[in-house]
Amino acid sequence: MSTQVQDRADSPKREEARRDGVLLRDLARVYRDGRGAAVEALAGVSLGVAQGELLAVVGPSGCGKTTLLELICGLQAPDRGSIECAPAVLMPQRDLLLPWLSACDNAALSLRVAGSSRAQARRRASALFAELGLDGFQQARPQELSGGMRQRIAFLRTLLAGKPVLCLDEPFGALDAITRGEMQDWLSRTLSHAPRTVVLVTHDVEEAVMLADRVAVLSPRPGRVIEELEVSLPRPRSRTDADVVALRERALRALGLGVRA
């Protein structure tokens, strides 16, 4: 399996990674615990993500998924290996909206950080609220919004950062099942209108298959790529479609959770 993964990293995706994609080669990351002992989070991770591709990364808790995103975004440095990546922005698990700002000002925050005036940032952000089903809520405070609406604002803030690579860390993990399904459909539609290279971390295997062009399955810590699944299914996808169910079961078997004959 490791040879297959390395071949993927050396595939034509390598050239695309030089533009607006991601190329990871033999990444390793080691932490020190409270007693100074080495804890290996990632070991030998090689992946290529082509321009405009959505890669979903699934794996058990503690296998280094969030660490992987932070390495891609330059928030950490690897202990071994290399990263070739277009500028990337991280959307963390929590929406982190500022309670004293309006929804519009929260969405526009990345523009303000980049140097836009308040008026310019508000105009750009407000113009996109209708596309995200949020028109009329520009002046609402975060505490007045549902969880799904808050996540859409957080995603809009991430989009407006203008980076070609989006790293999404369990963006819908805190939502109830109904809202989560609605948000998955919404994200798929949004990315069809505003394509980006996306690395999505999720614990939800079905979510990965529903959204991704490819699914990378990580082992328990230290995280290694143990399987990659191509999801060459047309969109929109149905959760009850036989191909979706079959891919979900393959991913679960790779995680040691699937039904065995």
C-alpha positions in Angstrom: 0.0 0.0 0.0 2.8 2.5 0.8 4.2 2.0 -2.8 0.7 2.8 -4.2 0.4 5.9 -2.1 3.9 7.1 -3.1 3.0 6.6 -6.8 0.0 8.8 -6.3 2.2 11.6 -4.9 4.4 11.3 -8.0 1.5 11.3 -10.4 0.4 14.2 -12.7 -1.2 15.7 -9.5 2.4 16.8 -8.7 2.4 19.4 -11.5 -1.1 20.6 -10.5 0.1 21.0 -6.9 2.7 23.5 -8.1 -0.2 25.7 -9.1 -3.3 25.5 -6.9 -3.0 22.1 -5.4 -1.2 20.2 -2.6 1.6 17.7 -2.6 2.7 15.9 0.5 5.7 13.6 0.5 6.7 11.3 3.4 5.4 13.7 6.1 6.1 12.9 9.7 5.2 14.9 12.8 6.4 14.1 16.4 5.2 15.8 19.6 6.5 15.7 23.1 4.1 14.8 25.9 4.2 16.3 29.4 7.0 13.9 30.4 9.1 14.7 27.4 8.4 11.4 25.6 8.1 11.4 21.8 4.5 10.9 20.5 4.4 10.3 16.7 1.3 11.9 15.2 1.9 11.3 11.5 4.3 8.9 9.8 5.2 8.7 6.1 2.1 10.5 4.7 2.3 11.0 1.0 -0.7 12.5 -0.9 -1.4 14.7 -3.9 -4.5 16.9 -4.2 -5.1 18.2 -7.7 -6.3 21.8 -8.4 -10.0 21.9 -7.9 -10.2 18.5 -6.2 -11.9 17.8 -2.9 -10.0 15.2 -0.9 -11.7 13.9 2.3 -9.5 12.5 5.0 -11.0 10.1 7.5 -9.5 8.2 10.4 -9.9 7.4 14.1 -9.6 10.1 16.8 -6.0 11.0 17.5 -4.6 9.8 14.2 -3.3 13.3 13.2 -6.0 14.6 10.9 -6.0 18.1 12.4 -2.2 18.1 12.5 -2.2 17.3 8.8 -4.4 20.4 8.0 -2.2 22.6 10.2 0.9 21.4 8.3 -0.7 22.2 5.0 -1.6 25.7 6.2 1.9 26.3 7.5 0.7 26.5 11.2 3.2 23.7 12.0 6.4 22.4 10.5 7.0 18.7 9.7 9.7 16.8 11.3 10.4 14.9 8.1 9.1 15.2 4.5 8.1 18.0 2.3 5.0 20.1 1.4 4.3 21.8 -1.9 1.1 23.8 -1.6 -0.6 26.9 -2.9 -1.6 29.4 -0.2 -4.0 27.7 2.1 -6.5 28.8 4.8 -7.9 26.7 7.7 -11.5 26.6 8.8 -11.4 25.1 12.3 -14.1 22.8 13.9 -15.8 25.7 15.8 -17.1 28.7 13.9 -15.2 31.1 16.2 -17.6 34.0 15.3 -17.0 37.1 17.4 -20.2 37.8 19.4 -19.8 41.6 19.3 -19.7 41.7 15.5 -22.6 41.4 13.1 -22.9 38.4 10.8 -21.6 40.6 7.9 -18.7 41.9 9.8 -17.8 38.4 11.0 -17.8 37.2 7.4 -15.8 40.2 6.3 -13.1 39.7 9.0 -10.6 38.0 6.7 -10.9 40.9 4.2 -10.3 43.4 7.0 -7.2 41.4 8.1 -6.0 41.6 4.5 -6.2 45.3 4.5 -9.6 46.2 3.1 -11.5 49.1 4.5 -14.6 48.3 6.6 -16.9 49.6 3.9 -15.2 47.6 1.1 -15.2 44.4 3.2 -18.8 44.8 4.2 -19.9 45.3 0.6 -18.0 42.2 -0.7 -19.3 40.0 2.1 -22.9 41.3 2.0 -23.1 40.7 -1.7 -22.6 36.9 -1.1 -25.2 36.4 1.6 -28.0 35.7 -0.8 -25.9 33.0 -2.6 -25.5 31.3 0.8 -29.1 31.6 1.8 -28.4 34.2 4.4 -29.8 37.4 2.8 -31.5 39.6 5.4 -29.3 38.3 8.2 -26.3 40.6 7.6 -26.9 42.6 10.8 -27.8 39.7 13.0 -25.5 38.8 15.9 -24.1 35.2 16.1 -26.3 34.4 19.1 -29.3 35.1 16.9 -28.4 32.5 14.3 -28.8 28.8 14.0 -25.8 26.5 14.0 -26.0 25.9 10.3 -26.2 29.6 9.6 -23.2 30.3 11.8 -21.2 27.6 9.9 -22.1 29.2 6.6 -20.9 32.5 7.8 -17.6 30.9 9.0 -17.3 29.3 5.6 -17.9 32.6 3.8 -15.2 34.2 6.0 -12.9 31.3 4.9 -13.8 31.8 1.2 -13.2 35.6 1.4 -9.7 35.0 2.6 -9.0 34.4 -1.1 -6.7 31.4 -0.8 -6.8 28.7 -3.5 -6.7 25.9 -1.0 -9.3 25.4 1.7 -8.6 23.1 4.7 -11.9 22.2 6.5 -11.6 20.6 9.9 -14.9 18.8 10.8 -16.9 21.8 9.7 -20.3 20.2 10.4 -19.3 18.0 13.4 -21.2 19.9 16.0 -24.5 20.0 14.0 -27.5 17.7 14.4 -28.1 15.0 11.8 -30.7 16.9 9.8 -28.8 20.2 9.7 -25.6 18.3 8.9 -27.1 16.7 5.9 -28.5 20.1 4.7 -25.0 21.7 5.1 -23.3 18.9 3.2 -25.7 19.5 0.3 -25.1 23.2 0.6 -21.3 22.9 0.6 -21.4 20.7 -2.5 -23.5 23.2 -4.4 -21.3 26.2 -3.2 -18.1 24.5 -4.3 -19.6 23.8 -7.7 -20.1 27.6 -8.1 -16.8 28.7 -6.5 -14.4 25.8 -7.1 -11.4 25.5 -4.8 -8.9 22.8 -3.9 -10.3 21.4 -0.7 -8.9 19.1 2.0 -11.8 18.1 4.3 -11.2 16.2 7.6 -14.2 14.3 8.9 -15.1 11.4 11.2 -18.2 10.8 9.1 -17.4 8.3 6.3 -20.7 8.9 4.6 -20.0 12.6 4.5 -16.6 11.9 2.9 -18.2 9.8 0.2 -21.0 12.3 -0.4 -18.7 15.3 -0.8 -15.3 14.1 -2.0 -13.6 13.3 -5.3 -11.3 11.0 -3.4 -11.2 9.7 0.2 -7.9 9.0 2.1 -8.2 6.6 5.0 -5.7 7.1 7.9 -4.6 4.4 10.3 -4.6 4.9 14.1 -1.7 7.0 15.5 0.8 7.5 14.0 -1.4 8.3 11.0 -0.5 6.6 7.7 -2.5 6.5 4.5 -3.8 2.9 4.4 -6.2 3.3 1.5 -7.4 5.8 -1.1 -10.8 5.5 -2.7 -11.7 7.3 -5.9 -15.3 8.6 -5.8 -16.1 9.1 -9.5 -19.8 9.4 -9.0 -21.9 12.3 -10.5 -23.3 15.0 -8.3 -25.7 15.4 -6.6 -25.3 12.1 -4.8 -27.9 10.1 -2.9 -27.0 8.5 0.4 -29.0 5.4 -0.6 -27.4 5.0 -4.0 -25.8 1.5 -4.2 -22.4 3.0 -5.3 -22.3 5.4 -2.4 -23.2 2.6 0.1 -20.5 0.4 -1.4 -17.8 3.0 -1.1 -18.9 3.8 2.4 -18.5 0.2 3.3 -15.1 0.0 1.7 -13.9 2.9 3.8 -15.4 1.4 7.0 -13.6 -1.9 6.3 -10.4 0.0 5.9 -11.0 1.5 9.3 -11.8 -1.9 10.7 -15.4 -1.0 11.2 -17.2 -2.6 8.3 -19.4 -5.6 8.0 -17.4 -8.7 7.4 -18.6 -11.8 5.6 
